Amino acid sequence: MKLELKLIRIHRASAFQLDPSLTGAEAIVLRALVAGQTDRHVCSELRMSPVTFLRMMRGMRGKISTKDNVSLIEWASRHVEGVDQRIDRPERSARPT
């Protein structure tokens, strides 16, 4: 008697993945911008230099084929199902200011 094995393939699609061509860091930056954060605030919170931020924005515009940052953020706002708000929440272990 020959047993047939049935394999189940589970494909987990992340609810936070905007586009497969975007990296995780790019998706985080876009989610923060969609949530209304300024460029400076995003750079500060993610400890990213402004030059790196601008290079990342240029790369995302190329991947998504948009002309400017406003169009890119508008595109992201249409594609985000649940905006990741972790950038707005103070960390539990953060020191009081």
C-alpha positions as CSV (number, residue, x, y, z in Angstrom):
1,M,0.0,0.0,0.0
2,K,1.5,3.3,-1.1
3,L,0.8,6.4,1.0
4,E,0.5,9.7,-0.7
5,L,1.8,12.7,1.2
6,K,-0.2,15.8,0.8
7,L,1.8,18.9,1.4
8,I,0.2,22.1,2.5
9,R,1.9,25.3,1.4
10,I,1.2,28.3,3.6
11,H,1.9,31.7,2.0
12,R,1.9,34.5,4.6
13,A,1.4,37.9,3.1
14,S,2.3,40.6,5.4
15,A,-0.4,43.2,6.0
16,F,2.2,45.8,6.3
17,Q,4.1,45.1,3.1
18,L,3.2,47.9,0.7
19,D,4.9,46.5,-2.4
20,P,7.2,43.5,-2.9
21,S,9.9,45.6,-4.4
22,L,10.2,47.8,-1.3
23,T,12.6,46.9,1.5
24,G,11.5,46.8,5.1
25,A,13.2,50.1,5.9
26,E,11.5,51.8,2.9
27,A,8.1,50.5,4.0
28,I,8.6,51.8,7.6
29,V,9.6,55.2,6.2
30,L,6.5,55.3,4.0
31,R,4.2,54.3,6.8
32,A,5.6,57.0,9.0
33,L,5.1,59.6,6.3
34,V,1.6,58.4,5.6
35,A,0.9,58.7,9.3
36,G,1.7,62.4,9.0
37,Q,5.3,62.5,10.3
38,T,7.7,65.1,8.9
39,D,10.9,64.2,7.1
40,R,12.9,65.5,10.0
41,H,10.9,63.6,12.6
42,V,11.3,60.3,10.6
43,C,15.0,60.8,10.3
44,S,15.3,61.6,14.1
45,E,13.1,58.7,15.2
46,L,14.9,56.2,12.9
47,R,18.3,57.7,13.5
48,M,18.8,58.1,9.8
49,S,20.8,60.9,8.2
50,P,18.9,63.3,5.9
51,V,21.2,62.2,3.0
52,T,20.2,58.5,3.5
53,F,16.5,59.6,3.7
54,L,16.6,61.5,0.5
55,R,18.5,58.7,-1.3
56,M,15.8,56.2,0.0
57,M,13.0,58.5,-1.2
58,R,14.6,58.8,-4.6
59,G,14.9,55.0,-4.8
60,M,11.3,54.5,-3.8
61,R,10.1,57.0,-6.4
62,G,12.0,55.0,-9.0
63,K,10.5,51.7,-7.9
64,I,7.0,52.9,-7.7
65,S,7.4,55.2,-10.8
66,T,6.2,58.4,-9.2
67,K,7.5,61.9,-10.0
68,D,7.7,63.4,-6.6
69,N,7.5,62.6,-2.9
70,V,3.9,63.8,-2.6
71,S,2.8,61.4,-5.3
72,L,4.8,58.6,-3.5
73,I,3.1,59.3,-0.2
74,E,-0.3,59.5,-1.9
75,W,0.4,56.1,-3.5
76,A,1.4,54.6,-0.2
77,S,-1.7,56.0,1.6
78,R,-3.9,54.1,-1.0
79,H,-2.0,50.9,-0.4
80,V,-1.6,50.9,3.4
81,E,-4.3,48.8,5.1
82,G,-3.1,49.5,8.6
83,V,-0.6,52.2,9.2
84,D,2.1,51.1,11.6
85,Q,1.9,53.6,14.5
86,R,4.9,52.3,16.5
87,I,6.9,55.3,15.5
88,D,4.5,57.5,17.4
89,R,4.3,55.5,20.6
90,P,6.9,56.2,23.3
91,E,8.8,53.0,24.2
92,R,7.9,51.5,27.6
93,S,11.5,51.4,28.5
94,A,12.1,55.1,27.5
95,R,13.3,57.5,30.2
96,P,10.8,60.1,31.2
97,T,11.5,63.6,29.8
